[in-house]
Amino acid sequence: MRRTATTSLEAFYGTPAQYMQDREKQVMAAFTSHDVTYTRQQLELLVGMPINAVCGRVRSLLDKDALVVRGEVKCHMTGKYRELLGLPEKRQ
């Protein structure tokens, strides 16, 4: 098994958490105000990305505290609950 070079590991862990990639910015652009909430499925349609790409970007944005879970909504098709995502509350 190959070992990862120390410099590669340092570069990986040295990347700022607030750095956003283009796809993350594309997801964030859908949230136009603090009142707006979407499910991952709604984001898929809104930003035009496949659901697997949306879910990965959302997870990353949740980890960076750029998005938060703001509630749940019951899906009328499956009967399952889906998370509502939104911008974090404004800090004063």
Backbone as ProteinMPNN parsed JSONL, in Angstrom:
{"seq_chain_A": "MRRTATTSLEAFYGTPAQYMQDREKQVMAAFTSHDVTYTRQQLELLVGMPINAVCGRVRSLLDKDALVVRGEVKCHMTGKYRELLGLPEKRQ", "coords_chain_A": {"N_chain_A": [[0.842, -1.177, 0.0], [0.506, 2.237, -0.816], [1.899, 5.093, 0.749], [0.608, 8.169, 1.83], [2.069, 11.216, 1.015], [3.666, 13.339, 3.378], [3.534, 16.097, 2.886], [1.268, 16.25, 1.259], [-0.751, 15.503, 3.024], [-0.523, 17.598, 4.868], [-1.283, 19.753, 3.249], [-3.908, 19.03, 2.675], [-5.168, 19.062, 5.252], [-4.659, 21.662, 5.89], [-6.302, 23.268, 4.405], [-8.58, 25.912, 4.422], [-11.654, 25.773, 6.242], [-13.766, 27.335, 5.422], [-13.523, 27.675, 2.742], [-15.064, 27.519, -0.377], [-16.089, 25.384, -2.957], [-16.841, 25.466, -6.521], [-19.259, 24.064, -7.089], [-20.43, 24.011, -4.565], [-20.88, 26.717, -4.209], [-22.778, 27.059, -6.182], [-24.967, 25.66, -5.121], [-25.383, 27.205, -2.812], [-26.208, 29.593, -3.955], [-28.893, 29.281, -4.426], [-30.187, 29.882, -2.107], [-31.671, 32.619, -1.304], [-32.459, 34.264, 0.767], [-32.794, 34.429, 4.394], [-35.206, 33.332, 4.983], [-35.782, 31.38, 3.183], [-36.182, 27.952, 2.534], [-35.223, 24.67, 1.55], [-35.633, 21.273, 0.437], [-33.357, 18.552, -0.169], [-34.125, 17.328, -2.526], [-35.636, 19.314, -3.777], [-33.616, 21.162, -4.195], [-32.104, 19.754, -6.05], [-33.657, 19.933, -8.402], [-33.772, 22.69, -8.653], [-31.099, 23.679, -8.902], [-30.104, 22.105, -10.888], [-28.461, 19.852, -10.675], [-27.446, 16.411, -10.328], [-28.985, 14.281, -7.841], [-27.138, 12.891, -6.212], [-24.873, 14.509, -6.344], [-25.843, 16.869, -5.248], [-26.424, 16.043, -2.61], [-23.866, 15.457, -1.616], [-22.655, 18.006, -1.734], [-24.333, 19.431, -0.027], [-23.879, 18.099, 2.421], [-21.212, 18.801, 2.842], [-21.493, 21.597, 3.069], [-23.115, 21.743, 5.343], [-21.312, 20.762, 7.223], [-19.508, 22.852, 7.219], [-20.968, 24.782, 8.414], [-22.358, 26.518, 6.801], [-24.839, 25.992, 5.883], [-27.864, 24.995, 7.562], [-29.991, 22.581, 9.195], [-33.352, 23.235, 9.161], [-35.774, 22.213, 9.866], [-38.419, 19.84, 9.144], [-40.214, 18.234, 6.476], [-43.026, 16.472, 5.291], [-42.908, 14.169, 2.689], [-45.098, 14.095, 0.002], [-45.242, 12.086, -1.837], [-43.757, 9.794, -0.99], [-44.27, 9.62, 1.7], [-42.372, 9.855, 3.619], [-40.241, 11.689, 5.881], [-38.432, 14.643, 5.109], [-35.47, 16.588, 5.364], [-35.492, 20.1, 5.889], [-33.533, 22.57, 4.561], [-31.586, 25.465, 5.225], [-30.267, 28.834, 5.429], [-28.07, 29.7, 8.139], [-29.238, 31.246, 11.182], [-29.073, 34.785, 11.514], [-26.31, 36.194, 13.171], [-25.938, 38.317, 15.951]], "CA_chain_A": [[0.0, 0.0, 0.0], [1.27, 3.48, -0.886], [1.664, 6.027, 1.847], [0.396, 9.539, 1.378], [3.179, 12.092, 1.389], [3.389, 14.256, 4.479], [3.149, 17.401, 2.344], [-0.107, 16.137, 0.786], [-1.607, 15.531, 4.208], [-0.498, 18.962, 5.404], [-2.079, 20.584, 2.346], [-5.318, 18.665, 2.856], [-5.664, 19.547, 6.54], [-4.435, 23.096, 5.975], [-7.287, 23.992, 3.608], [-9.561, 26.553, 5.298], [-12.989, 25.164, 6.218], [-14.727, 28.234, 4.782], [-13.301, 27.661, 1.303], [-16.164, 26.86, -1.084], [-15.854, 25.012, -4.342], [-17.839, 26.003, -7.442], [-20.548, 23.377, -6.914], [-20.994, 24.478, -3.299], [-21.383, 28.07, -4.474], [-23.983, 26.888, -6.989], [-26.035, 25.298, -4.177], [-25.628, 28.36, -1.94], [-26.894, 30.646, -4.714], [-30.336, 29.038, -4.37], [-30.709, 30.448, -0.867], [-31.654, 34.063, -1.536], [-32.677, 34.961, 2.037], [-32.845, 33.538, 5.554], [-36.54, 32.728, 5.057], [-35.887, 30.342, 2.16], [-35.753, 26.598, 2.89], [-35.415, 23.669, 0.499], [-35.169, 19.91, 0.662], [-32.319, 18.186, -1.137], [-34.799, 17.031, -3.794], [-35.965, 20.601, -4.393], [-32.353, 21.733, -4.676], [-31.73, 19.019, -7.261], [-34.376, 20.532, -9.527], [-33.489, 24.123, -8.723], [-29.741, 23.977, -9.373], [-29.812, 21.301, -12.063], [-27.431, 18.847, -10.405], [-28.006, 15.133, -9.893], [-29.192, 14.216, -6.392], [-25.918, 12.474, -5.509], [-23.993, 15.679, -6.267], [-26.471, 17.795, -4.298], [-26.253, 15.512, -1.253], [-22.474, 15.644, -1.23], [-22.404, 19.427, -1.501], [-25.087, 19.821, 1.172], [-23.146, 17.563, 3.581], [-20.04, 19.648, 3.001], [-21.948, 22.912, 3.541], [-23.55, 21.552, 6.728], [-20.088, 20.638, 8.023], [-18.89, 24.18, 7.277], [-21.963, 25.664, 9.042], [-22.894, 27.455, 5.816], [-26.261, 25.633, 5.873], [-28.346, 24.295, 8.75], [-31.297, 21.935, 9.073], [-34.309, 24.156, 9.761], [-37.038, 21.535, 10.107], [-38.734, 18.688, 8.301], [-41.48, 18.268, 5.737], [-43.395, 15.126, 4.858], [-43.005, 14.025, 1.242], [-46.432, 13.625, -0.359], [-45.141, 10.897, -2.683], [-43.241, 8.633, -0.263], [-44.74, 9.628, 3.08], [-41.221, 9.978, 4.511], [-39.863, 13.053, 6.215], [-37.204, 15.153, 4.493], [-34.954, 17.766, 6.059], [-35.514, 21.413, 5.254], [-32.234, 23.211, 4.713], [-31.614, 26.913, 5.064], [-29.109, 29.573, 5.928], [-28.095, 29.847, 9.597], [-29.798, 32.515, 11.678], [-28.097, 35.88, 11.595], [-25.723, 36.42, 14.501], [-25.892, 39.749, 16.258]], "C_chain_A": [[0.891, 1.247, 0.0], [0.917, 4.373, 0.286], [1.503, 7.425, 1.261], [1.535, 10.406, 1.893], [2.745, 13.06, 2.48], [2.93, 15.612, 3.957], [1.712, 17.379, 1.821], [-1.08, 16.192, 1.949], [-1.664, 16.923, 4.815], [-1.343, 19.897, 4.547], [-3.568, 20.309, 2.53], [-5.872, 19.261, 4.144], [-5.474, 21.046, 6.717], [-5.422, 23.917, 5.175], [-8.327, 24.614, 4.532], [-10.949, 25.933, 5.129], [-13.99, 26.039, 5.467], [-14.539, 28.325, 3.265], [-14.43, 26.896, 0.624], [-15.779, 26.58, -2.527], [-17.014, 25.512, -5.202], [-19.208, 25.366, -7.261], [-21.222, 23.781, -5.605], [-21.58, 25.881, -3.466], [-22.679, 28.011, -5.272], [-25.178, 26.522, -6.094], [-26.383, 26.502, -3.306], [-26.385, 29.476, -2.651], [-28.41, 30.476, -4.692], [-30.97, 29.674, -3.139], [-30.58, 31.962, -0.914], [-31.909, 34.886, -0.28], [-32.74, 33.936, 3.164], [-34.2, 32.849, 5.694], [-36.704, 31.548, 4.107], [-35.379, 29.011, 2.713], [-36.075, 25.657, 1.736], [-35.038, 22.293, 1.027], [-34.063, 19.638, -0.358], [-32.936, 17.917, -2.516], [-35.204, 18.317, -4.515], [-34.71, 21.272, -4.941], [-31.894, 21.06, -5.956], [-32.375, 19.651, -8.488], [-33.98, 21.99, -9.748], [-32.117, 24.425, -9.322], [-29.316, 23.114, -10.555], [-28.667, 20.32, -11.894], [-28.108, 17.527, -10.065], [-28.057, 15.063, -8.36], [-27.933, 13.807, -5.647], [-24.921, 13.624, -5.386], [-24.531, 16.686, -5.254], [-26.21, 17.325, -2.869], [-24.822, 15.681, -0.754], [-22.145, 17.085, -0.918], [-23.116, 19.893, -0.237], [-24.363, 19.335, 2.423], [-21.936, 18.437, 3.876], [-20.421, 21.016, 3.566], [-22.482, 22.843, 4.969], [-22.341, 21.469, 7.652], [-19.391, 21.979, 8.202], [-19.789, 25.206, 7.965], [-22.45, 26.761, 8.098], [-24.39, 27.222, 5.635], [-26.589, 24.941, 7.182], [-29.661, 23.61, 8.419], [-32.288, 22.794, 9.835], [-35.679, 23.519, 10.003], [-37.188, 20.332, 9.206], [-40.05, 18.938, 7.584], [-41.755, 16.851, 5.261], [-43.567, 15.117, 3.341], [-44.376, 13.457, 0.903], [-46.397, 12.365, -1.221], [-44.738, 9.648, -1.892], [-43.776, 8.518, 1.158], [-43.61, 9.733, 4.091], [-40.911, 11.451, 4.763], [-38.526, 13.398, 5.58], [-36.781, 16.419, 5.222], [-35.136, 19.022, 5.214], [-34.206, 22.111, 5.585], [-32.368, 24.704, 4.505], [-30.332, 27.524, 5.566], [-29.197, 29.641, 7.447], [-28.688, 31.194, 9.978], [-28.692, 33.555, 11.761], [-27.615, 36.028, 13.026], [-25.616, 37.909, 14.734], [-24.679, 40.123, 17.053]], "O_chain_A": [[1.892, 1.31, 0.713], [-0.224, 4.4, 0.748], [2.19, 7.799, 0.31], [1.912, 10.331, 3.062], [1.61, 13.534, 2.499], [2.024, 16.216, 4.532], [1.006, 18.382, 1.927], [-2.115, 16.853, 1.869], [-2.729, 17.38, 5.23], [-2.05, 20.75, 5.083], [-4.385, 21.229, 2.54], [-6.928, 19.894, 4.132], [-6.075, 21.64, 7.612], [-5.395, 25.146, 5.248], [-8.907, 23.905, 5.354], [-11.365, 25.611, 4.016], [-14.969, 25.524, 4.928], [-15.321, 28.988, 2.584], [-14.726, 25.76, 0.996], [-15.218, 27.43, -3.218], [-18.046, 25.931, -4.677], [-20.219, 26.067, -7.278], [-22.447, 23.883, -5.543], [-22.645, 26.188, -2.929], [-23.578, 28.825, -5.06], [-26.281, 27.028, -6.299], [-27.561, 26.785, -3.089], [-27.126, 30.224, -2.013], [-29.137, 31.442, -4.92], [-32.165, 29.97, -3.137], [-29.526, 32.52, -0.608], [-31.609, 36.08, -0.255], [-32.741, 32.729, 2.921], [-34.326, 31.883, 6.446], [-37.67, 30.795, 4.221], [-34.292, 28.942, 3.285], [-37.075, 25.828, 1.038], [-34.227, 22.166, 1.945], [-33.867, 20.412, -1.294], [-32.34, 18.239, -3.544], [-35.12, 18.39, -5.741], [-34.735, 21.874, -6.015], [-31.357, 21.715, -6.849], [-31.708, 19.877, -9.497], [-33.87, 22.455, -10.882], [-31.985, 25.323, -10.153], [-28.275, 23.366, -11.161], [-27.979, 19.991, -12.86], [-29.233, 17.524, -9.564], [-27.265, 15.71, -7.675], [-27.675, 14.318, -4.558], [-24.191, 13.692, -4.397], [-23.768, 17.283, -4.495], [-25.818, 18.12, -2.014], [-24.604, 16.014, 0.411], [-21.437, 17.368, 0.048], [-22.558, 20.668, 0.539], [-24.245, 20.085, 3.393], [-21.67, 18.771, 5.031], [-19.737, 21.533, 4.449], [-22.316, 23.796, 5.731], [-22.348, 22.043, 8.741], [-18.752, 22.215, 9.227], [-19.415, 26.373, 8.087], [-22.904, 27.813, 8.547], [-25.126, 28.142, 5.276], [-25.714, 24.371, 7.833], [-30.36, 24.001, 7.485], [-32.097, 23.06, 11.021], [-36.64, 24.222, 10.313], [-36.231, 19.865, 8.588], [-40.879, 19.738, 8.019], [-40.84, 16.122, 4.878], [-44.279, 15.95, 2.781], [-44.774, 12.437, 1.464], [-47.398, 11.656, -1.328], [-45.303, 8.573, -2.093], [-43.739, 7.441, 1.753], [-43.858, 9.705, 5.296], [-41.265, 12.328, 3.975], [-37.614, 12.574, 5.517], [-37.616, 17.219, 5.643], [-34.957, 19.006, 3.997], [-33.825, 22.225, 6.75], [-33.178, 25.153, 3.694], [-29.437, 26.838, 6.059], [-30.3, 29.639, 7.994], [-28.648, 32.152, 9.206], [-27.535, 33.241, 12.039], [-28.404, 35.993, 13.971], [-25.252, 38.669, 13.837], [-24.498, 41.293, 17.388]]}, "name": "protein", "num_of_chains": 1, "seq": "MRRTATTSLEAFYGTPAQYMQDREKQVMAAFTSHDVTYTRQQLELLVGMPINAVCGRVRSLLDKDALVVRGEVKCHMTGKYRELLGLPEKRQ"}
